[in-house]
Amino acid sequence: MIRLKVFVTFLTLALLGTAFSQDKDAPKEKDKDKDKPSEKAEDKKLKGFLPAGFKKLGLTDKQVQAIYKIQTDYRGKKDDLTKQLAKLKDAEREEIEKVLTDAQKKELKAIRTGEKKDK
């Protein structure tokens, strides 16, 4: 039992130490950005995430930026499709509910709102 307490204490201290050391480095990075001259919008580097396994390929900075640009371009298209899908789901739900009788619609509403049905 004592070993467990010692282990938990050590683990907690290690995690706290790691968290505080990461916070220390963050302001330095921000300060570096302030010292840089302002860049034009087109010269500004895009940020994003590479697909799985791409970091191991030794991509050039130009390739990485091209991938981020492609991801940015497709993000808007995917957002539009997500909105269209939500509208389709709503239309489907409405059409399905038209099949129900008035009593069934009322019961469905009670089920969805969590109201208890008196028997």
C-alpha positions in Angstrom: 0.0 0.0 0.0 2.9 2.3 0.8 4.5 1.6 -2.5 1.3 2.6 -4.3 1.1 5.9 -2.4 4.8 6.6 -3.2 4.2 5.7 -6.9 1.1 7.9 -7.1 2.9 10.8 -5.5 5.9 10.5 -7.8 3.6 10.3 -10.8 1.7 13.4 -9.8 4.9 15.4 -9.3 6.2 14.2 -12.6 3.0 15.3 -14.4 2.9 18.6 -12.7 6.6 19.3 -13.5 6.0 18.5 -17.1 2.9 20.8 -17.3 4.8 23.7 -15.7 7.8 23.3 -17.9 5.6 23.4 -21.0 3.9 26.6 -19.8 7.3 28.2 -19.3 8.3 27.8 -23.0 5.0 29.1 -24.4 5.7 32.8 -23.6 9.1 32.7 -25.2 7.6 31.5 -28.5 5.1 34.3 -28.4 7.9 36.8 -27.8 9.8 35.4 -30.9 6.7 36.1 -33.0 6.6 39.7 -31.8 10.2 40.3 -32.9 9.6 39.1 -36.5 8.6 41.7 -39.0 5.0 41.5 -40.1 4.5 39.1 -43.0 2.2 39.6 -45.9 -1.0 37.4 -46.0 0.3 35.3 -48.9 3.7 34.8 -47.3 2.3 33.7 -44.0 2.7 30.0 -43.3 -0.4 28.0 -43.0 -0.8 25.7 -40.0 -2.6 22.4 -39.9 -2.1 18.7 -39.3 -0.4 16.3 -41.7 -2.2 13.0 -42.4 -1.0 9.9 -40.5 2.5 8.8 -41.5 3.3 11.9 -43.6 5.9 13.3 -41.0 8.0 10.2 -41.7 8.2 11.0 -45.4 10.7 13.9 -45.1 8.4 16.4 -46.8 9.9 19.8 -47.7 8.4 22.9 -46.3 6.9 23.7 -49.7 5.1 20.3 -49.7 3.8 20.7 -46.2 2.4 24.2 -47.1 0.8 22.7 -50.2 -0.9 20.0 -48.1 -2.1 22.6 -45.6 -3.5 24.8 -48.5 -5.3 21.8 -50.0 -6.8 21.0 -46.5 -7.9 24.6 -46.2 -9.6 24.6 -49.6 -11.5 21.4 -48.9 -12.5 22.5 -45.3 -15.0 24.9 -46.8 -16.4 22.4 -49.2 -16.8 19.8 -46.4 -18.5 22.3 -44.2 -21.0 23.0 -46.9 -21.7 19.3 -47.4 -22.1 18.9 -43.6 -24.8 21.6 -43.7 -26.5 20.0 -46.6 -26.5 16.6 -44.8 -28.1 18.2 -41.7 -30.8 19.7 -43.9 -31.4 16.3 -45.6 -31.6 14.6 -42.2 -34.2 17.2 -41.0 -36.3 16.7 -44.2 -36.1 12.9 -43.8 -37.2 13.1 -40.1 -40.1 15.4 -41.1 -41.2 13.1 -43.9 -41.0 10.1 -41.6 -43.1 11.8 -39.0 -45.8 12.6 -41.6 -46.5 8.8 -41.6 -47.5 8.9 -37.9 -51.0 9.5 -36.7 -51.7 12.5 -34.5 -51.8 10.3 -31.4 -48.4 8.7 -32.3 -46.9 12.2 -32.9 -48.1 13.3 -29.5 -46.7 10.2 -27.9 -43.4 10.6 -29.8 -43.2 14.2 -28.5 -43.8 13.0 -24.9 -41.0 10.4 -25.4 -38.6 12.9 -26.7 -39.2 15.4 -23.9 -39.1 12.8 -21.2 -42.7 13.2 -20.1 -44.3 10.2 -18.5 -47.4 8.8 -20.0 -50.4 8.2 -17.7 -51.9 4.7 -18.0 
